[in-house]
Amino acid sequence: MEIRWLEDFIVLAKTRHFSRAAEAQNVSQPTFSRRIKLLEEDMGTTLINRQTLPLSLTPAGDEFLRLCEQITERVRTTRERLQAMAQQQASKISLAAPQSLISQFLPQWLDQYQLRDQVLPYLRATGWLAADYFHGLDRGECDLAMCYWPQARLDLGFELEHYRYLILGEEAFLPVCAPHSDGAPRYALPGTRRSPLPFISPHPRAVIAATLTAHLAQVPVQAHLITMNENIQASNIKELVLQGYGIGWLPLRLAEAELASGQLVRAGDARWDVPIHIRLYRPREPRHDSVSELWQHLESCLGPASIE
């Protein structure tokens, strides 16, 4: 049974006339009459008394009319509710970010600026590399991109003139490893040429990989590392490091609880720490006014030092 048949029946019950009901439903009378007949066949009973002028409803028709009115009203209110939900969803700003930022930074940031009802994390982006975020902005797959970025000037090979960014905060990537039973680090920087430290590395095309390489080149002492694994997500690096497979650089927010509990320990002093900015990118010409409005709000909150 189609919902339009129920609507047809309600209109016919009100007009008590096939021609006027057909006109109200914008169909020909033969088509309308056929739909009412199909409805009666589907219900297995006669609903319209065609022998009276004007037409009248049979007792079954009277009962069926009440049901039709209840059903169509519920369909109408449900349709309005779904449309409102769709409009609300469409008005949300889609934000892409790596998993570590989504889990460790984004919730507090959304709460700080009261943006939970406005900004929707784009979870398909949690496995993206840096270039993917800019491609996502270009093709409209996301409205904003939140990512780690080096504090020092570093050529990462990206053309950024088509984007604007805000500096939302800072993070430090610390060298960590699992401890021995006495609490001492299982692996300690810098290692030696003969015994390089097993390294759980970020993906070579990740921003943090290039940033870490540049930072290690500035440390007076050479680090001796041998890559055992390359991983896109910091949480996966953390899991392998916890299991004792090597040393890894993790964002402090991600490793803080394990460092406090002793499950992880520092594998080197502060000179090995990599300072990182957390940036928010958008296209210079955003597709939605809501993005521009949010950006202006953030600019006013963060101040000139964070704006580019």
Secondary structure, DSSP 4 states (H G I P E B T S, - for coil): --HHHHHHHHHHHHH--HHHHHHHTTS-HHHHHHHHHHHHHHHTS--EETTSSS-EE-HHHHHHHHHHHHHHHHHHHHHHHHHHHHHHHHHSEEEE--HHHHHHTHHHHHHHTT-TTTEEE-GGGTT--HHHHHHHHHTTS-SEEEEEEESS----S---TTEEEEEEEEEEEEEEE-B-TTS-BSS-TT--SSSPEEEEEEPTTSHHHHHHHHHHHHSSSPP-EEEEEEES-HHHHHHHHHTTS-BEEEEHHHHHHHHHHTSSEESS-GGG-EEEEEEEEEESS-SSHHHHHHHHHHHHHH-GGGB-
